[in-house]
C-alpha cells in the first residue's frame, strides 16, 4: 500500500488524471483518492518510486 499526499489534487478532473496515471502503470491497481485531505492510497505491484515519478510527470508531485 502506497499512501501519498498530492497538494495539487483539488477536483474531480485531478482524481481522474491521478487514477488514470496509476492505471497506466498497473491496470490491476486499486486507487482511492480523498479530495478533502489531498491523499491517495494505491495498492499496486509497481515500486513506490515509479508511481511517484509518474504522478510528478503528470503535474501531481507527492509531498
N, CA and C atoms as a LAMMPS dump frame, in Angstrom:
ITEM: TIMESTEP
0
ITEM: NUMBER OF ATOMS
189
ITEM: BOX BOUNDS ff ff ff
-5.0000000000000000e+02 5.0000000000000000e+02
-5.0000000000000000e+02 5.0000000000000000e+02
-5.0000000000000000e+02 5.0000000000000000e+02
ITEM: ATOMS id mol type element x y z
1 1 1 N 0.857 -1.185 0
2 1 2 C 0 0 0
3 1 3 C 0.896 1.239 0
4 2 1 N 0.622 2.117 -0.924
5 2 2 C 1.325 3.396 -1.014
6 2 3 C 0.321 4.482 -0.645
7 3 1 N 0.681 5.353 0.268
8 3 2 C -0.174 6.483 0.608
9 3 3 C 0.611 7.759 0.361
10 4 1 N 0.035 8.636 -0.47
11 4 2 C 0.71 9.872 -0.848
12 4 3 C -0.191 11.068 -0.604
13 5 1 N 0.425 12.204 -0.314
14 5 2 C -0.287 13.474 -0.25
15 5 3 C 0.036 14.228 -1.529
16 6 1 N -1.021 14.588 -2.254
17 6 2 C -0.875 15.313 -3.513
18 6 3 C -1.561 16.67 -3.366
19 7 1 N -0.829 17.693 -2.919
20 7 2 C -1.436 19.003 -2.664
21 7 3 C -2.143 19.601 -3.875
22 8 1 N -1.697 19.252 -5.087
23 8 2 C -2.282 19.831 -6.296
24 8 3 C -3.527 19.089 -6.784
25 9 1 N -3.935 18.031 -6.105
26 9 2 C -5.147 17.291 -6.464
27 9 3 C -6.326 17.992 -5.787
28 10 1 N -7.1 18.744 -6.588
29 10 2 C -8.123 19.607 -5.986
30 10 3 C -9.536 19.424 -6.54
31 11 1 N -9.704 18.588 -7.584
32 11 2 C -11.035 18.47 -8.194
33 11 3 C -11.232 17.088 -8.808
34 12 1 N -12.397 16.871 -9.332
35 12 2 C -12.718 15.593 -9.945
36 12 3 C -11.837 15.276 -11.146
37 13 1 N -11.491 16.289 -11.913
38 13 2 C -10.591 16.073 -13.052
39 13 3 C -9.229 15.587 -12.56
40 14 1 N -8.75 16.156 -11.473
41 14 2 C -7.479 15.737 -10.889
42 14 3 C -7.546 14.262 -10.48
43 15 1 N -8.638 13.873 -9.847
44 15 2 C -8.811 12.483 -9.415
45 15 3 C -8.76 11.564 -10.627
46 16 1 N -9.423 11.947 -11.699
47 16 2 C -9.439 11.132 -12.911
48 16 3 C -8.029 10.998 -13.486
49 17 1 N -7.281 12.091 -13.5
50 17 2 C -5.922 12.074 -14.027
51 17 3 C -5.006 11.218 -13.161
52 18 1 N -5.092 11.39 -11.853
53 18 2 C -4.267 10.603 -10.926
54 18 3 C -4.584 9.114 -11.084
55 19 1 N -5.862 8.781 -11.104
56 19 2 C -6.268 7.387 -11.242
57 19 3 C -5.786 6.816 -12.571
58 20 1 N -5.981 7.554 -13.645
59 20 2 C -5.554 7.092 -14.964
60 20 3 C -4.056 6.893 -15.056
61 21 1 N -3.299 7.779 -14.432
62 21 2 C -1.845 7.668 -14.444
63 21 3 C -1.4 6.387 -13.755
64 22 1 N -1.976 6.097 -12.607
65 22 2 C -1.628 4.872 -11.883
66 22 3 C -2.047 3.644 -12.688
67 23 1 N -3.227 3.693 -13.289
68 23 2 C -3.731 2.549 -14.041
69 23 3 C -2.881 2.256 -15.282
70 24 1 N -2.23 3.283 -15.837
71 24 2 C -1.311 3.057 -16.966
72 24 3 C -0.118 2.226 -16.526
73 25 1 N 0.321 2.427 -15.293
74 25 2 C 1.449 1.657 -14.763
75 25 3 C 1.042 0.241 -14.394
76 26 1 N -0.161 0.106 -13.835
77 26 2 C -0.642 -1.187 -13.347
78 26 3 C -2.156 -1.231 -13.502
79 27 1 N -2.617 -1.942 -14.521
80 27 2 C -4.058 -1.996 -14.808
81 27 3 C -4.859 -2.65 -13.686
82 28 1 N -4.194 -3.387 -12.814
83 28 2 C -4.869 -4.056 -11.703
84 28 3 C -4.812 -3.255 -10.404
85 29 1 N -4.232 -2.084 -10.443
86 29 2 C -4.071 -1.264 -9.236
87 29 3 C -5.428 -0.853 -8.669
88 30 1 N -5.455 -0.656 -7.364
89 30 2 C -6.616 -0.117 -6.656
90 30 3 C -6.234 1.296 -6.208
91 31 1 N -7.035 2.272 -6.6
92 31 2 C -6.722 3.671 -6.302
93 31 3 C -7.888 4.297 -5.55
94 32 1 N -7.596 4.873 -4.384
95 32 2 C -8.618 5.552 -3.583
96 32 3 C -8.141 6.978 -3.323
97 33 1 N -8.853 7.945 -3.899
98 33 2 C -8.495 9.354 -3.726
99 33 3 C -9.436 10.005 -2.723
100 34 1 N -8.878 10.871 -1.876
101 34 2 C -9.665 11.641 -0.919
102 34 3 C -9.351 13.123 -1.146
103 35 1 N -10.259 13.806 -1.822
104 35 2 C -10.016 15.209 -2.16
105 35 3 C -9.842 16.123 -0.952
106 36 1 N -10.706 16.05 0.074
107 36 2 C -10.549 16.984 1.191
108 36 3 C -9.158 16.938 1.844
109 37 1 N -8.574 15.75 1.915
110 37 2 C -7.252 15.636 2.553
111 37 3 C -6.116 15.597 1.53
112 38 1 N -6.462 15.639 0.242
113 38 2 C -5.481 15.591 -0.844
114 38 3 C -4.609 14.336 -0.768
115 39 1 N -5.185 13.227 -0.344
116 39 2 C -4.415 11.996 -0.235
117 39 3 C -4.918 10.96 -1.231
118 40 1 N -4.02 10.07 -1.579
119 40 2 C -4.357 8.942 -2.441
120 40 3 C -3.708 7.692 -1.854
121 41 1 N -4.495 6.617 -1.825
122 41 2 C -3.999 5.315 -1.37
123 41 3 C -4 4.387 -2.574
124 42 1 N -2.873 3.737 -2.801
125 42 2 C -2.708 2.934 -4.005
126 42 3 C -2.193 1.546 -3.627
127 43 1 N -2.908 0.535 -4.083
128 43 2 C -2.421 -0.84 -3.977
129 43 3 C -1.963 -1.238 -5.362
130 44 1 N -0.676 -1.534 -5.495
131 44 2 C -0.092 -1.841 -6.786
132 44 3 C 1.123 -2.736 -6.623
133 45 1 N 1.487 -3.393 -7.701
134 45 2 C 2.705 -4.202 -7.704
135 45 3 C 3.905 -3.375 -8.144
136 46 1 N 3.648 -2.139 -8.574
137 46 2 C 4.731 -1.262 -9.037
138 46 3 C 5.472 -0.649 -7.847
139 47 1 N 6.763 -0.366 -8.023
140 47 2 C 7.529 0.287 -6.949
141 47 3 C 6.984 1.687 -6.66
142 48 1 N 7.039 2.08 -5.409
143 48 2 C 6.543 3.395 -4.997
144 48 3 C 7.229 4.518 -5.764
145 49 1 N 8.526 4.382 -6.015
146 49 2 C 9.254 5.431 -6.738
147 49 3 C 8.711 5.612 -8.153
148 50 1 N 8.332 4.513 -8.804
149 50 2 C 7.782 4.595 -10.161
150 50 3 C 6.434 5.313 -10.147
151 51 1 N 5.626 5.035 -9.14
152 51 2 C 4.321 5.687 -9.014
153 51 3 C 4.507 7.176 -8.751
154 52 1 N 5.397 7.509 -7.816
155 52 2 C 5.667 8.919 -7.504
156 52 3 C 6.136 9.679 -8.741
157 53 1 N 7.051 9.066 -9.507
158 53 2 C 7.601 9.728 -10.69
159 53 3 C 6.526 9.932 -11.759
160 54 1 N 5.694 8.922 -11.985
161 54 2 C 4.63 9.043 -12.986
162 54 3 C 3.654 10.155 -12.607
163 55 1 N 3.295 10.236 -11.33
164 55 2 C 2.386 11.289 -10.877
165 55 3 C 3.042 12.664 -11.001
166 56 1 N 4.31 12.759 -10.644
167 56 2 C 5.023 14.034 -10.767
168 56 3 C 5.084 14.471 -12.231
169 57 1 N 5.306 13.513 -13.133
170 57 2 C 5.376 13.826 -14.565
171 57 3 C 4.035 14.37 -15.075
172 58 1 N 2.946 13.985 -14.436
173 58 2 C 1.612 14.462 -14.829
174 58 3 C 1.207 15.751 -14.105
175 59 1 N 2.098 16.265 -13.242
176 59 2 C 1.82 17.514 -12.546
177 59 3 C 1.293 17.361 -11.139
178 60 1 N 1.441 16.162 -10.583
179 60 2 C 0.964 15.897 -9.221
180 60 3 C 2.097 15.35 -8.362
181 61 1 N 3.07 16.222 -8.036
182 61 2 C 4.172 15.758 -7.19
183 61 3 C 3.677 15.452 -5.776
184 62 1 N 4.178 14.35 -5.233
185 62 2 C 3.801 13.944 -3.885
186 62 3 C 4.616 14.705 -2.855
187 63 1 N 3.978 14.964 -1.731
188 63 2 C 4.656 15.623 -0.63
189 63 3 C 4.931 14.602 0.426
